């Protein structure tokens, strides 16, 4: 098997002419024959015993050609790509057989290659730092979240519903006096103010009391997924069964001992919450910095990127989603139906993310090349160890199933990104200088 010709037909597109020699082709045909003959009935021979020449005479000389080509094509293409020194994107390829016979076969295939890329000025990028300062308000908010998780739900029977309450309701929706699908529920728990329902629904329950039957009128948003209801007026008949509210625990030493394993009193607990908040804010600040740097790297990249790279990345996004849904016994098609989208619309929605991810990876790969970024043996072994812990298997199993080149390549990108991040510079806030206005007296004095 060999590469006969490699022709550049357009930007990032090449036509490869690949030949498979007679000996390799004949060996493949022989393998196909031995596999197929076991199930073939040929007059005058016992099942599975007919000679290859007899089958070829009966069914035609090329009876095994197609399957032999299918068997040899992937390896022939791999060897041709390696010989061409092209970095090929593994998108959809449609080979064309130009010659086939006892002397082997020749095929032509168009391939898409990675683009030539360039990037400069990637060191010293500026970013706006997000504050990681912990204030009393932030500590109070952390404690409020803990109080919310430990709140008691109590029934309210001495007042009307207000924002923040949980109401238990029956409701049914009508459009032009006719009930519509999906607009009915019984004993539904709705937190007023959470924005779970269409605008106006929750607000119009405020002020009503348990035991009341009433109707409200609302208008569905113009972009509502159900087209028959989008922008339409509707009436909902409501029965308010019960009003409930969260009763938050008091923040005292007893509360602290209930919710913390470290603190004994309120003062210690505030310090504990401050440390937790500090860690969270620092993570958020790091993410904000990285997002800003990544956006700049994408903008700095210069490349004529083939569409196939974006489509393959969208394929990855969709396939990863499918896998996650299947792990939860959910269907991708049902998920799209819930979103009110087609597969094509969903893929279009992922395009911006795919474009940015492809560009960012190309940018970081180029930086790794320009900076001669390497990966140490210690770093590689540490990554193998982390993966073994993640997948709960022995390190040797990870090494067996995940190629070293794949892990080393990802670590190289991590190191290149770290280099860029460490060189980044915090943008200084612009100082506003007050311009002093001289009095007429001062000006006369100077004169």
Sine and cosine of phi, psi and omega as CSV:
sin_phi,cos_phi,sin_psi,cos_psi,sin_omega,cos_omega
0.00,0.00,0.70,-0.71,-0.05,-1.00
-0.41,-0.91,0.32,-0.95,0.06,-1.00
-1.00,0.01,0.88,-0.48,-0.02,-1.00
-1.00,0.03,-0.60,0.80,-0.05,-1.00
-0.42,-0.91,0.60,-0.80,0.08,-1.00
-0.77,-0.64,0.94,-0.34,-0.13,-0.99
-0.87,-0.50,0.80,-0.60,0.07,-1.00
-0.98,0.21,0.90,-0.44,-0.07,-1.00
-0.98,-0.22,-0.40,0.92,0.12,-0.99
-0.22,-0.98,0.03,-1.00,-0.03,-1.00
-0.84,0.54,0.83,-0.56,0.02,-1.00
0.89,0.45,0.34,0.94,0.05,-1.00
-0.76,-0.65,0.76,-0.64,0.00,-1.00
-0.77,-0.64,0.52,-0.86,0.12,-0.99
-0.95,-0.31,0.85,-0.52,0.02,-1.00
-0.97,-0.24,0.73,-0.68,0.14,-0.99
-0.95,-0.30,0.87,-0.50,-0.14,-0.99
-0.85,-0.53,0.72,-0.70,0.02,-1.00
-0.90,-0.43,0.59,-0.81,0.08,-1.00
-0.89,-0.46,0.83,-0.56,-0.12,-0.99
-0.95,0.32,0.28,-0.96,-0.07,-1.00
-0.88,0.48,-0.65,0.76,-0.05,-1.00
-0.90,0.44,-0.71,0.70,0.01,-1.00
-0.90,0.43,-0.65,0.76,-0.02,-1.00
-0.91,0.41,-0.69,0.73,0.00,-1.00
-0.89,0.45,-0.63,0.78,0.01,-1.00
-0.91,0.42,-0.62,0.78,0.03,-1.00
-0.92,0.38,-0.69,0.73,0.03,-1.00
-0.86,0.51,-0.65,0.76,0.01,-1.00
-0.89,0.45,-0.65,0.76,0.03,-1.00
-0.91,0.41,-0.67,0.74,0.01,-1.00
-0.89,0.46,-0.70,0.71,0.01,-1.00
-0.84,0.54,-0.74,0.67,-0.04,-1.00
-0.90,0.44,-0.52,0.85,0.01,-1.00
-0.98,0.21,-0.60,0.80,-0.10,-0.99
-1.00,0.09,-0.54,0.84,-0.13,-0.99
-0.88,0.48,-0.44,0.90,-0.03,-1.00
-0.87,0.50,-0.42,0.91,-0.05,-1.00
-0.92,-0.38,0.19,0.98,-0.08,-1.00
-0.98,-0.20,0.69,-0.72,0.07,-1.00
-0.97,-0.24,0.89,-0.46,0.01,-1.00
-0.85,-0.52,0.82,-0.58,-0.02,-1.00
-0.80,0.60,0.74,-0.67,0.05,-1.00
1.00,-0.04,-0.08,1.00,-0.02,-1.00
-0.76,-0.65,0.54,-0.84,0.11,-0.99
-0.92,0.39,0.46,-0.89,-0.03,-1.00
-0.83,0.55,0.81,-0.59,0.04,-1.00
1.00,0.04,0.04,1.00,-0.07,-1.00
-0.91,-0.41,0.04,1.00,-0.03,-1.00
-0.94,0.34,0.72,-0.70,0.04,-1.00
-0.91,0.41,0.45,-0.89,-0.03,-1.00
-0.87,0.50,-0.65,0.76,-0.04,-1.00
-0.88,0.47,-0.60,0.80,0.00,-1.00
-0.93,0.37,-0.65,0.76,0.02,-1.00
-0.91,0.42,-0.65,0.76,0.01,-1.00
-0.91,0.41,-0.58,0.82,0.03,-1.00
-0.93,0.36,-0.60,0.80,-0.05,-1.00
-0.98,0.22,-0.68,0.73,-0.12,-0.99
-0.96,-0.28,-0.11,0.99,-0.02,-1.00
0.93,-0.37,0.50,-0.87,-0.07,-1.00
-0.86,0.51,-0.55,0.83,-0.09,-1.00
-1.00,-0.09,0.40,0.92,-0.09,-1.00
-0.86,0.52,-0.51,0.86,-0.04,-1.00
-0.96,-0.29,0.04,1.00,-0.10,-0.99
-0.87,0.49,-0.77,0.64,-0.12,-0.99
-0.85,0.52,-0.72,0.70,-0.02,-1.00
-0.94,0.33,-0.53,0.85,0.06,-1.00
-0.92,0.40,-0.65,0.76,0.05,-1.00
-0.88,0.47,-0.71,0.70,0.02,-1.00
-0.87,0.49,-0.58,0.82,0.01,-1.00
-0.95,0.32,-0.65,0.76,-0.12,-0.99
-1.00,0.04,-0.41,0.91,-0.12,-0.99
-0.82,0.57,-0.76,0.65,-0.05,-1.00
-0.86,0.52,-0.70,0.72,-0.03,-1.00
-0.94,0.34,-0.63,0.78,0.02,-1.00
-0.88,0.47,-0.67,0.74,0.00,-1.00
-0.92,0.39,-0.69,0.72,0.02,-1.00
-0.85,0.53,-0.71,0.70,-0.02,-1.00
-0.92,0.39,-0.60,0.80,0.01,-1.00
-0.92,0.39,-0.67,0.75,0.02,-1.00
-0.89,0.46,-0.68,0.74,0.02,-1.00
-0.89,0.46,-0.65,0.76,0.00,-1.00
-0.93,0.37,-0.52,0.85,-0.04,-1.00
-0.97,0.22,-0.30,0.96,-0.07,-1.00
0.89,0.45,0.42,0.91,0.06,-1.00
-1.00,-0.02,0.57,-0.82,0.13,-0.99
-0.99,-0.12,0.98,-0.18,-0.20,-0.98
-0.99,-0.13,0.65,-0.76,0.11,-0.99
-1.00,0.08,0.81,-0.59,-0.08,-1.00
-0.99,0.14,0.92,0.40,0.08,-1.00
-1.00,-0.05,-0.21,-0.98,-0.04,-1.00
-0.93,0.38,0.80,-0.60,0.01,-1.00
-0.85,-0.52,0.70,-0.71,-0.01,-1.00
-0.87,-0.50,1.00,-0.07,-0.04,-1.00
-0.94,0.34,0.52,-0.85,0.04,-1.00
-0.87,-0.50,0.87,-0.49,0.03,-1.00
-0.98,0.20,0.86,-0.51,-0.03,-1.00
-0.98,-0.21,-0.46,0.89,0.03,-1.00
-0.57,-0.82,0.62,-0.78,0.05,-1.00
-0.41,-0.91,0.67,-0.74,-0.01,-1.00
0.08,-1.00,-0.27,-0.96,-0.01,-1.00
-0.89,0.46,-0.39,0.92,-0.01,-1.00
-0.99,0.11,0.10,0.99,-0.03,-1.00
0.95,-0.32,-0.41,-0.91,0.04,-1.00
-0.52,-0.85,0.35,-0.94,0.02,-1.00
-0.81,-0.59,0.66,-0.75,0.03,-1.00
-0.71,-0.70,0.43,-0.90,0.10,-1.00
-0.88,-0.47,0.64,-0.77,0.02,-1.00
-0.55,-0.84,0.66,-0.75,0.06,-1.00
-1.00,-0.07,0.72,-0.69,0.00,-1.00
-0.82,-0.57,0.46,-0.89,0.06,-1.00
-0.97,-0.24,0.72,-0.70,-0.03,-1.00
-0.94,-0.35,0.36,-0.93,0.11,-0.99
-0.88,0.47,0.55,-0.84,-0.04,-1.00
-0.98,0.20,0.37,-0.93,0.21,-0.98
-0.96,0.27,0.77,-0.64,-0.04,-1.00
-0.80,-0.60,0.39,-0.92,0.10,-1.00
-0.59,-0.80,0.47,-0.88,0.04,-1.00
-0.42,-0.91,0.62,-0.78,-0.01,-1.00
-0.61,-0.80,0.23,-0.97,0.07,-1.00
0.85,0.52,0.59,0.81,-0.03,-1.00
-1.00,-0.02,-0.09,1.00,0.07,-1.00
-0.99,-0.13,0.55,-0.83,0.02,-1.00
0.97,0.26,0.42,0.91,0.05,-1.00
-0.90,0.43,0.58,-0.81,-0.05,-1.00
-0.99,-0.12,0.55,-0.84,0.03,-1.00
-0.60,-0.80,0.45,-0.89,0.09,-1.00
-1.00,-0.03,0.91,-0.42,-0.07,-1.00
-0.95,0.30,0.70,-0.71,0.08,-1.00
-1.00,0.02,0.74,-0.68,-0.07,-1.00
-0.90,0.43,0.68,-0.74,0.09,-1.00
-0.91,-0.40,0.35,0.94,-0.01,-1.00
-0.97,0.26,0.75,-0.67,0.00,-1.00
-1.00,-0.07,0.85,-0.52,0.01,-1.00
-0.95,-0.31,0.18,-0.98,0.06,-1.00
-0.88,0.48,-0.60,0.80,0.02,-1.00
-0.89,0.46,-0.64,0.77,0.01,-1.00
-0.92,0.39,-0.66,0.75,0.05,-1.00
-0.89,0.46,-0.69,0.72,0.03,-1.00
-0.86,0.52,-0.64,0.77,0.00,-1.00
-0.92,0.39,-0.64,0.77,0.05,-1.00
-0.88,0.48,-0.68,0.73,0.00,-1.00
-0.93,0.37,-0.60,0.80,0.02,-1.00
-0.87,0.50,-0.64,0.77,0.02,-1.00
-0.88,0.48,-0.64,0.76,0.02,-1.00
-0.92,0.39,-0.66,0.75,0.04,-1.00
-0.88,0.47,-0.64,0.77,0.03,-1.00
-0.87,0.49,-0.68,0.73,-0.02,-1.00
-0.93,0.38,-0.40,0.92,-0.03,-1.00
-0.95,-0.30,0.28,0.96,-0.04,-1.00
-0.96,0.28,0.45,-0.89,0.14,-0.99
-0.99,-0.12,0.61,-0.79,0.08,-1.00
-0.99,-0.13,0.87,-0.50,-0.02,-1.00
-0.85,-0.53,0.49,-0.87,0.02,-1.00
-0.99,0.12,0.68,-0.74,0.01,-1.00
-0.95,-0.32,0.82,-0.58,0.00,-1.00
-0.77,-0.64,0.17,0.98,-0.06,-1.00
-0.89,-0.46,0.25,0.97,0.02,-1.00
-0.34,-0.94,0.13,-0.99,0.04,-1.00
-0.99,0.11,0.22,-0.98,-0.03,-1.00
-0.94,0.35,0.62,-0.79,0.06,-1.00
-0.68,-0.73,0.17,-0.99,-0.04,-1.00
-0.83,0.55,0.68,-0.73,-0.01,-1.00
0.99,-0.10,-0.31,0.95,0.03,-1.00
-0.95,0.32,0.38,-0.93,0.15,-0.99
-0.96,-0.29,0.87,-0.49,0.00,-1.00
-0.95,-0.31,0.61,-0.79,0.07,-1.00
-0.97,-0.23,0.90,-0.44,-0.14,-0.99
-0.73,-0.69,0.43,-0.90,0.32,-0.95
-0.98,-0.22,0.63,-0.78,0.07,-1.00
-0.53,-0.85,0.46,-0.89,0.10,-1.00
-0.56,-0.83,0.74,-0.68,-0.05,-1.00
-0.99,-0.16,0.60,-0.80,0.00,-1.00
-0.75,-0.67,0.65,-0.76,0.12,-0.99
-0.86,-0.52,0.86,-0.51,-0.07,-1.00
0.81,0.58,0.62,0.79,0.07,-1.00
0.99,0.16,-0.01,1.00,-0.03,-1.00
-0.92,-0.38,0.78,-0.63,0.01,-1.00
-0.90,0.43,0.65,-0.76,0.01,-1.00
-0.94,-0.35,0.41,-0.91,-0.03,-1.00
-0.90,0.44,0.63,-0.78,0.06,-1.00
0.98,0.18,0.08,1.00,-0.06,-1.00
-0.96,-0.27,0.36,0.93,-0.08,-1.00
-0.73,-0.69,0.63,-0.78,0.08,-1.00
-0.38,-0.92,0.39,-0.92,0.04,-1.00
-0.82,-0.57,0.58,-0.81,0.02,-1.00
0.77,0.63,0.72,0.70,-0.03,-1.00
-1.00,0.06,0.77,-0.64,0.04,-1.00
-1.00,0.00,0.91,-0.42,-0.05,-1.00
-0.83,-0.56,0.84,-0.55,0.07,-1.00
-1.00,0.05,0.89,-0.46,-0.07,-1.00
-0.95,0.31,0.84,-0.54,-0.01,-1.00
0.96,-0.28,-0.14,0.99,0.00,-1.00
-0.99,0.16,-0.24,0.97,0.01,-1.00
0.95,0.30,0.52,0.86,0.01,-1.00
-0.95,0.31,-0.55,0.84,-0.09,-1.00
-0.97,-0.25,0.07,-1.00,-0.03,-1.00
-0.89,0.46,0.43,-0.90,-0.04,-1.00
-0.81,0.59,0.71,-0.70,0.05,-1.00
0.99,-0.13,-0.41,0.91,-0.06,-1.00
-0.91,0.42,-0.82,0.57,-0.07,-1.00
-0.92,0.40,-0.63,0.78,-0.03,-1.00
-0.88,0.48,-0.56,0.83,-0.07,-1.00
-0.99,0.14,-0.06,1.00,0.12,-0.99
-1.00,0.03,-0.41,0.91,0.02,-1.00
-0.82,0.57,0.66,-0.75,0.04,-1.00
1.00,-0.01,-0.15,0.99,0.05,-1.00
-1.00,-0.05,0.42,-0.91,-0.09,-1.00
-0.92,-0.39,0.32,-0.95,0.03,-1.00
-0.86,0.51,0.68,-0.74,-0.01,-1.00
1.00,-0.10,-0.17,0.98,-0.04,-1.00
-0.98,0.18,0.57,-0.82,0.21,-0.98
-0.92,-0.40,0.78,-0.62,-0.03,-1.00
-0.42,-0.91,0.20,-0.98,0.03,-1.00
-0.85,-0.53,0.54,-0.84,0.08,-1.00
-0.77,-0.64,0.46,-0.89,0.06,-1.00
-0.91,-0.42,0.73,-0.68,-0.01,-1.00
-0.68,-0.73,0.24,-0.97,0.07,-1.00
-0.85,-0.52,0.80,-0.60,0.03,-1.00
-0.94,0.35,0.59,-0.81,0.04,-1.00
-0.87,0.49,0.45,-0.89,0.00,-1.00
-0.89,0.46,-0.48,0.87,-0.04,-1.00
-0.99,-0.15,0.36,0.93,0.00,-1.00
-0.88,0.48,0.71,-0.70,-0.09,-1.00
-0.83,0.55,-0.61,0.80,0.02,-1.00
-0.99,0.16,0.96,-0.28,-0.14,-0.99
-0.86,0.51,-0.55,0.84,-0.04,-1.00
-0.93,0.37,-0.28,0.96,-0.01,-1.00
-0.95,-0.32,-0.28,0.96,-0.07,-1.00
-0.84,0.55,0.83,-0.56,0.03,-1.00
0.96,0.26,0.08,1.00,-0.09,-1.00
-1.00,-0.09,0.49,-0.87,0.11,-0.99
-0.99,0.16,0.57,-0.82,0.01,-1.00
-0.57,-0.82,0.42,-0.91,0.07,-1.00
-0.91,-0.42,0.71,-0.70,0.08,-1.00
-0.90,-0.45,0.81,-0.58,0.11,-0.99
-1.00,-0.04,0.78,-0.62,-0.15,-0.99
-0.80,-0.60,0.66,-0.75,0.16,-0.99
-0.89,-0.46,0.89,-0.46,-0.02,-1.00
-1.00,-0.09,0.95,-0.30,-0.07,-1.00
-0.99,0.15,-0.70,0.71,-0.19,-0.98
-0.44,-0.90,0.53,-0.85,0.10,-0.99
-0.89,-0.45,0.77,-0.63,0.01,-1.00
-0.79,-0.61,0.37,-0.93,0.05,-1.00
-0.60,-0.80,0.38,-0.92,0.07,-1.00
-1.00,0.06,0.76,-0.65,0.10,-1.00
-0.96,-0.27,0.95,-0.33,-0.06,-1.00
-0.98,0.19,0.63,-0.77,0.03,-1.00
-0.94,0.34,0.49,-0.87,0.09,-1.00
-0.94,0.34,0.58,-0.82,0.03,-1.00
-1.00,0.02,0.99,-0.11,0.05,-1.00
-0.68,-0.73,-0.04,-1.00,-0.07,-1.00
-0.88,0.47,-0.58,0.82,0.03,-1.00
-0.90,0.43,-0.67,0.74,0.05,-1.00
-0.87,0.49,-0.70,0.71,-0.01,-1.00
-0.86,0.52,-0.71,0.71,-0.02,-1.00
-0.91,0.41,-0.48,0.88,0.02,-1.00
-0.96,0.29,-0.58,0.82,-0.15,-0.99
-0.97,-0.26,-0.18,0.98,-0.07,-1.00
-0.81,-0.59,0.60,-0.80,0.09,-1.00
-0.99,-0.13,-0.13,0.99,-0.07,-1.00
-0.96,-0.29,-0.60,0.80,-0.16,-0.99
-0.98,-0.18,0.49,-0.87,0.00,-1.00
-0.93,-0.37,-0.34,0.94,-0.02,-1.00
-0.58,-0.82,0.08,-1.00,-0.10,-0.99
-0.89,0.45,-0.64,0.77,-0.02,-1.00
-0.88,0.47,-0.72,0.69,0.03,-1.00
-0.90,0.44,-0.60,0.80,-0.03,-1.00
-0.92,0.38,-0.60,0.80,0.05,-1.00
-0.90,0.44,-0.61,0.80,0.06,-1.00
-0.91,0.41,-0.64,0.77,0.04,-1.00
-0.89,0.46,-0.72,0.69,0.03,-1.00
-0.91,0.42,-0.55,0.83,0.04,-1.00
-0.89,0.45,-0.66,0.75,0.00,-1.00
-0.91,0.41,-0.66,0.75,0.03,-1.00
-0.90,0.45,-0.70,0.71,0.01,-1.00
-0.90,0.44,-0.64,0.76,0.01,-1.00
-0.86,0.50,-0.71,0.70,0.00,-1.00
-0.89,0.46,-0.68,0.73,0.01,-1.00
-0.91,0.42,-0.72,0.70,-0.02,-1.00
-0.90,0.44,-0.59,0.81,0.03,-1.00
-0.92,0.39,-0.62,0.78,0.07,-1.00
-0.90,0.44,-0.69,0.73,0.00,-1.00
-0.90,0.43,-0.61,0.79,0.02,-1.00
-0.92,0.40,-0.65,0.76,0.03,-1.00
-0.90,0.44,-0.66,0.75,0.01,-1.00
-0.91,0.42,-0.66,0.75,0.00,-1.00
-0.88,0.47,-0.66,0.75,0.04,-1.00
-0.89,0.45,-0.73,0.68,-0.03,-1.00
-0.89,0.45,-0.65,0.76,0.02,-1.00
-0.87,0.49,-0.67,0.74,0.01,-1.00
-0.91,0.42,-0.67,0.74,0.00,-1.00
-0.91,0.41,-0.68,0.73,0.00,-1.00
-0.88,0.47,-0.66,0.75,0.03,-1.00
-0.87,0.50,-0.64,0.77,-0.01,-1.00
-0.94,0.34,-0.61,0.79,0.03,-1.00
-0.90,0.44,-0.66,0.75,0.04,-1.00
-0.87,0.49,-0.67,0.74,-0.01,-1.00
-0.94,0.35,-0.52,0.86,-0.03,-1.00
-0.98,0.21,-0.37,0.93,-0.05,-1.00
-0.91,0.41,0.71,-0.70,0.10,-0.99
-0.89,-0.46,0.91,-0.41,-0.04,-1.00
-0.25,-0.97,0.54,-0.84,0.12,-0.99
-0.99,-0.16,1.00,-0.03,-0.18,-0.98
-1.00,0.05,0.79,-0.61,0.02,-1.00
-0.93,0.36,0.58,-0.82,-0.02,-1.00
-0.85,0.53,-0.51,0.86,-0.03,-1.00
-0.85,0.52,-0.54,0.84,-0.01,-1.00
-0.92,0.40,-0.63,0.78,0.03,-1.00
-0.93,0.37,-0.67,0.74,-0.02,-1.00
-0.90,0.44,-0.64,0.77,0.02,-1.00
-0.91,0.41,-0.60,0.80,0.02,-1.00
-0.93,0.36,-0.62,0.78,0.08,-1.00
-0.89,0.46,-0.64,0.77,0.08,-1.00
-0.83,0.56,-0.71,0.71,0.00,-1.00
-0.87,0.49,-0.70,0.72,-0.02,-1.00
-0.88,0.48,-0.72,0.69,-0.02,-1.00
-0.91,0.41,-0.69,0.72,-0.02,-1.00
-0.91,0.41,-0.61,0.79,0.06,-1.00
-0.90,0.43,-0.64,0.77,0.05,-1.00
-0.90,0.44,-0.70,0.72,0.04,-1.00
-0.82,0.57,-0.72,0.70,-0.04,-1.00
-0.89,0.45,-0.67,0.74,0.02,-1.00
-0.90,0.44,-0.68,0.74,0.00,-1.00
-0.91,0.42,-0.67,0.74,0.00,-1.00
-0.90,0.44,-0.56,0.83,0.03,-1.00
-0.92,0.40,-0.32,0.95,0.04,-1.00
-0.96,-0.29,0.27,0.96,0.00,-1.00
0.86,0.51,0.61,0.79,0.03,-1.00
-0.90,-0.44,0.40,-0.91,-0.01,-1.00
-0.97,-0.25,0.65,-0.76,0.06,-1.00
-0.88,0.48,-0.66,0.75,-0.01,-1.00
-0.90,0.43,-0.65,0.76,0.04,-1.00
-0.91,0.41,-0.62,0.79,0.02,-1.00
-0.88,0.48,-0.69,0.72,0.04,-1.00
-0.90,0.43,-0.61,0.79,0.02,-1.00
-0.89,0.45,-0.64,0.77,0.04,-1.00
-0.89,0.45,-0.62,0.78,0.02,-1.00
-0.97,0.24,-0.26,0.96,-0.07,-1.00
0.95,0.32,0.60,0.80,-0.07,-1.00
-0.76,-0.65,0.43,-0.90,0.16,-0.99
-1.00,0.00,0.21,-0.98,0.04,-1.00
-0.86,0.50,-0.66,0.75,0.01,-1.00
-0.89,0.45,-0.67,0.75,0.02,-1.00
-0.91,0.41,-0.63,0.77,0.01,-1.00
-0.91,0.41,-0.68,0.73,0.03,-1.00
-0.88,0.47,-0.65,0.76,0.04,-1.00
-0.87,0.49,-0.60,0.80,0.00,-1.00
-0.91,0.41,-0.49,0.87,-0.03,-1.00
-1.00,0.07,-0.07,1.00,-0.16,-0.99
-0.89,0.46,-0.71,0.71,-0.03,-1.00
-0.85,0.52,-0.72,0.70,0.03,-1.00
-0.87,0.49,-0.70,0.71,-0.03,-1.00
-0.89,0.46,-0.70,0.71,0.00,-1.00
-0.86,0.50,-0.74,0.67,-0.02,-1.00
-0.90,0.44,-0.64,0.77,-0.02,-1.00
-0.93,0.37,-0.64,0.77,0.04,-1.00
-0.90,0.44,-0.72,0.69,-0.02,-1.00
-0.90,0.44,-0.67,0.74,-0.01,-1.00
-0.89,0.45,-0.69,0.72,-0.01,-1.00
-0.89,0.46,-0.69,0.73,0.03,-1.00
-0.88,0.48,-0.64,0.77,0.00,-1.00
-0.90,0.44,-0.73,0.69,-0.04,-1.00
-0.94,0.35,-0.59,0.81,0.07,-1.00
-0.87,0.50,-0.67,0.74,-0.01,-1.00
-0.92,0.39,-0.64,0.77,0.04,-1.00
-0.89,0.46,-0.67,0.74,0.04,-1.00
-0.86,0.51,-0.63,0.78,0.03,-1.00
-0.93,0.37,-0.73,0.68,-0.04,-1.00
-0.90,0.44,-0.56,0.83,-0.06,-1.00
-1.00,-0.07,0.07,1.00,-0.03,-1.00
0.77,0.63,0.72,0.69,-0.03,-1.00
-0.92,0.39,0.69,-0.72,0.00,-1.00
-0.82,-0.57,0.16,-0.99,0.05,-1.00
-0.82,-0.57,0.80,-0.61,-0.01,-1.00
-0.98,0.21,0.38,-0.92,0.06,-1.00
-0.87,0.49,-0.61,0.79,0.00,-1.00
-0.90,0.44,-0.67,0.74,0.01,-1.00
-0.91,0.42,-0.64,0.77,-0.01,-1.00
-0.90,0.43,-0.71,0.71,0.00,-1.00
-0.91,0.42,-0.59,0.80,0.03,-1.00
-0.91,0.43,-0.61,0.79,0.03,-1.00
-0.93,0.37,-0.66,0.75,0.07,-1.00
-0.86,0.51,-0.66,0.75,0.00,-1.00
-0.90,0.43,-0.69,0.72,0.01,-1.00
-0.88,0.47,-0.66,0.75,0.00,-1.00
-0.93,0.38,-0.59,0.81,0.02,-1.00
-0.91,0.41,-0.60,0.80,0.05,-1.00
-0.94,0.34,-0.61,0.79,0.00,-1.00
-0.90,0.44,-0.72,0.69,-0.05,-1.00
-1.00,-0.03,0.02,1.00,0.03,-1.00
0.81,0.59,0.81,0.58,0.03,-1.00
-0.57,-0.82,0.16,-0.99,-0.01,-1.00
-0.95,0.32,0.48,-0.88,0.01,-1.00
-0.84,0.54,-0.63,0.78,-0.03,-1.00
-0.89,0.45,-0.54,0.84,0.05,-1.00
-0.92,0.39,-0.63,0.78,0.05,-1.00
-0.89,0.46,-0.69,0.72,0.00,-1.00
-0.90,0.44,-0.51,0.86,-0.03,-1.00
-0.95,0.30,-0.64,0.77,-0.14,-0.99
-0.99,-0.17,-0.34,0.94,0.03,-1.00
-0.91,-0.40,0.91,-0.42,-0.06,-1.00
-0.85,0.53,0.61,-0.79,0.03,-1.00
-0.84,0.54,-0.63,0.77,-0.05,-1.00
-0.88,0.48,-0.59,0.81,-0.01,-1.00
-0.92,0.39,-0.73,0.69,-0.01,-1.00
-0.93,0.37,-0.67,0.75,-0.01,-1.00
-0.90,0.44,-0.62,0.78,0.01,-1.00
-0.90,0.44,-0.68,0.73,0.01,-1.00
-0.92,0.40,-0.64,0.76,0.02,-1.00
-0.91,0.41,-0.57,0.82,0.03,-1.00
-0.89,0.45,-0.65,0.76,0.05,-1.00
-0.91,0.41,-0.65,0.76,0.05,-1.00
-0.86,0.51,-0.70,0.72,-0.02,-1.00
-0.92,0.40,-0.61,0.79,0.03,-1.00
-0.91,0.41,-0.68,0.74,0.01,-1.00
-0.91,0.42,-0.62,0.79,0.03,-1.00
-0.89,0.46,-0.64,0.77,0.03,-1.00
-0.87,0.50,-0.71,0.71,-0.01,-1.00
-0.91,0.41,-0.69,0.72,-0.02,-1.00
-0.89,0.46,-0.68,0.74,-0.04,-1.00
-0.93,0.37,-0.44,0.90,0.00,-1.00
-1.00,0.07,-0.20,0.98,-0.04,-1.00
-0.90,0.43,0.49,-0.87,-0.09,-1.00
-0.84,-0.54,0.72,-0.69,0.03,-1.00
-0.93,0.38,0.76,-0.65,0.01,-1.00
-0.94,0.33,0.73,-0.69,0.02,-1.00
-0.99,0.15,0.69,-0.73,0.04,-1.00
-0.92,0.40,0.67,-0.75,0.01,-1.00
-0.94,0.34,0.75,-0.66,0.01,-1.00
-1.00,0.00,0.72,-0.70,0.04,-1.00
-0.99,-0.16,0.86,-0.51,-0.01,-1.00
-0.99,-0.14,0.74,-0.67,0.02,-1.00
-0.99,0.16,0.80,-0.60,0.03,-1.00
-1.00,0.06,0.86,-0.52,-0.03,-1.00
-0.99,0.15,0.63,-0.78,0.03,-1.00
-0.98,-0.22,0.87,-0.49,-0.03,-1.00
-0.98,0.21,0.58,-0.81,0.06,-1.00
-0.98,0.18,0.34,-0.94,0.02,-1.00
-0.86,0.50,-0.56,0.83,-0.02,-1.00
-0.90,0.43,-0.67,0.74,-0.01,-1.00
-0.91,0.42,-0.66,0.75,-0.01,-1.00
-0.90,0.43,-0.64,0.77,0.03,-1.00
-0.90,0.43,-0.59,0.81,0.00,-1.00
-0.90,0.44,-0.66,0.75,-0.03,-1.00
-0.92,0.40,-0.61,0.80,0.03,-1.00
-0.91,0.41,0.00,0.00,0.00,0.00
